[in-house]
């Protein structure tokens, strides 16, 4: 049912003579390079192509795997205690003092580094911070982006809008 292609084998001297006879029969000038040189050039050209093919396949595999690096980096970062540990447990606006009061819980909170940015980009610092977790910001209206750093370099951002 399936026919195999026959593989012919001939020595180099006979192959060179056959090549010269083909040139003579076609009334072409005989080949000036020997068959060995032609075979060597053919092997060199195919080796370059094969190397290029495997190099491009390897680079393509690296490109396909590159998103995996970002995925694994995100998983390692989310496992850090510093960022996931800080939470705002309670918050309210104190109308008498015109302050936003929030209570933080968690470990490694850098109370001295807490700050907020207004809509215009100006930075404001808390009116008061207590090590028990209470932080007060002067707030009347608008939007505040509150940044709560930890001692390990992570920052939790909270947004307040009125």
C-alpha positions as a printed Julia matrix, in Angstrom:
162×3 Matrix{Float64}:
   0.0    0.0     0.0
   2.72   2.47    0.98
   5.72   2.63   -1.28
   9.05   3.57    0.15
  11.35   5.8    -1.8
  14.44   3.93   -2.81
  17.64   5.36   -1.45
  20.47   5.14   -3.93
  24.08   5.01   -2.89
  27.03   5.85   -5.11
  30.67   6.54   -4.31
  32.05  10.05   -4.8
  34.29   9.23   -7.75
  31.41   7.73   -9.73
  29.13  10.64   -8.75
  31.74  13.16   -9.98
  32.07  11.31  -13.3
  28.26  11.21  -13.7
  28.07  14.95  -13.04
  30.76  15.67  -15.65
  28.95  13.41  -18.17
  25.68  15.29  -17.58
  27.45  18.59  -18.27
  29.02  17.17  -21.44
  25.68  15.74  -22.68
  23.96  19.11  -22.18
  26.84  20.88  -23.94
  27.64  22.94  -20.87
  31.07  23.86  -19.62
  32.35  21.23  -17.19
  32.24  21.95  -13.51
  35.47  23.55  -12.24
  34.84  22.65   -8.6
  35.16  19.11   -7.44
  32.17  17.23   -6.08
  33.78  17.18   -2.62
  33.8   21.0    -2.52
  30.17  21.14   -3.65
  29.15  18.61   -0.99
  31.05  20.54    1.68
  29.31  23.8     0.7
  25.93  22.06    0.75
  26.58  20.67    4.24
  27.75  24.09    5.47
  24.63  25.8     4.09
  22.24  23.26    5.59
  24.04  23.41    8.95
  23.56  27.17    9.06
  19.87  26.81    8.23
  19.35  24.07   10.83
  21.13  26.12   13.5
  19.03  29.17   12.64
  15.86  27.1    12.77
  16.61  25.71   16.25
  17.71  29.11   17.5
  14.45  30.69   16.32
  12.39  27.86   17.86
  14.22  28.35   21.17
  13.66  32.12   21.15
   9.99  31.63   20.26
   9.6   29.28   23.25
  11.2   31.9    25.52
   8.81  34.57   24.21
   5.85  32.3    24.9
   7.08  31.64   28.46
   7.84  35.3    29.3
   4.38  36.05   30.8
   5.02  33.24   33.26
   7.78  35.34   34.85
   5.34  38.17   35.6
   2.75  35.73   36.91
   5.24  34.13   39.3
   6.56  37.52   40.43
   3.01  38.65   41.22
   2.35  35.52   43.26
   5.52  35.99   45.32
   4.76  39.67   45.95
   1.19  39.0    47.07
   2.53  36.55   49.64
   4.39  39.33   51.45
   3.21  39.96   54.97
   3.71  43.74   54.8
   1.09  44.55   52.17
  -1.62  42.07   52.99
  -1.38  42.67   56.73
  -2.44  46.35   56.84
  -6.19  46.93   56.97
  -8.46  49.86   57.76
 -10.73  48.47   60.47
 -12.82  51.59   61.11
 -13.26  55.03   59.56
 -15.53  58.04   59.95
 -15.61  61.79   59.37
 -15.5   63.91   62.5
 -17.69  66.92   61.63
 -16.59  68.94   64.66
 -12.87  68.88   63.81
 -13.39  68.53   60.02
 -11.13  65.46   60.1
 -11.25  62.04   58.55
 -10.46  59.48   61.25
  -9.4   55.93   60.44
  -8.22  53.07   62.61
  -5.54  50.78   61.2
  -4.63  47.27   62.19
  -1.68  45.12   61.23
   1.97  44.82   61.95
   4.95  46.78   60.59
   2.92  49.94   59.87
   5.16  52.98   59.42
   3.0   55.64   61.12
   5.57  58.37   60.51
   5.45  57.79   56.74
   1.66  58.06   56.28
   0.61  60.88   53.95
  -2.17  61.84   51.53
  -2.42  63.65   48.2
  -5.21  65.98   47.22
  -6.68  66.22   43.72
  -4.38  69.12   42.87
  -1.32  67.03   43.8
  -0.51  68.77   47.06
   0.68  66.5    49.86
  -0.89  66.67   53.31
   0.24  64.91   56.43
  -1.92  63.55   59.25
  -3.06  65.91   61.97
  -2.32  63.17   64.48
  -1.24  59.54   64.53
  -1.44  57.22   67.49
   0.52  53.98   67.73
  -2.75  52.28   68.71
  -3.81  52.67   65.04
  -5.78  55.94   64.89
  -4.86  58.38   62.12
  -6.55  61.77   61.51
  -6.41  63.85   58.31
  -7.84  67.33   57.85
 -10.59  66.84   55.25
 -13.42  69.06   54.03
 -14.35  67.8    50.56
 -12.89  66.39   47.37
 -10.74  63.32   46.98
  -7.8   62.15   49.05
  -5.38  59.38   48.1
  -4.04  58.09   51.4
  -0.75  56.18   51.35
   0.04  53.86   54.27
   3.6   52.46   54.12
   4.96  49.53   56.04
   8.49  49.05   57.34
   9.28  46.52   54.59
   8.8   48.98   51.72
   5.21  48.13   50.74
   2.48  50.75   50.44
  -1.29  50.37   50.82
  -3.35  53.05   49.08
  -6.8   54.1    50.27
  -9.01  56.56   48.42
 -11.42  58.87   50.21
 -13.96  60.86   48.23
 -16.76  63.15   49.32
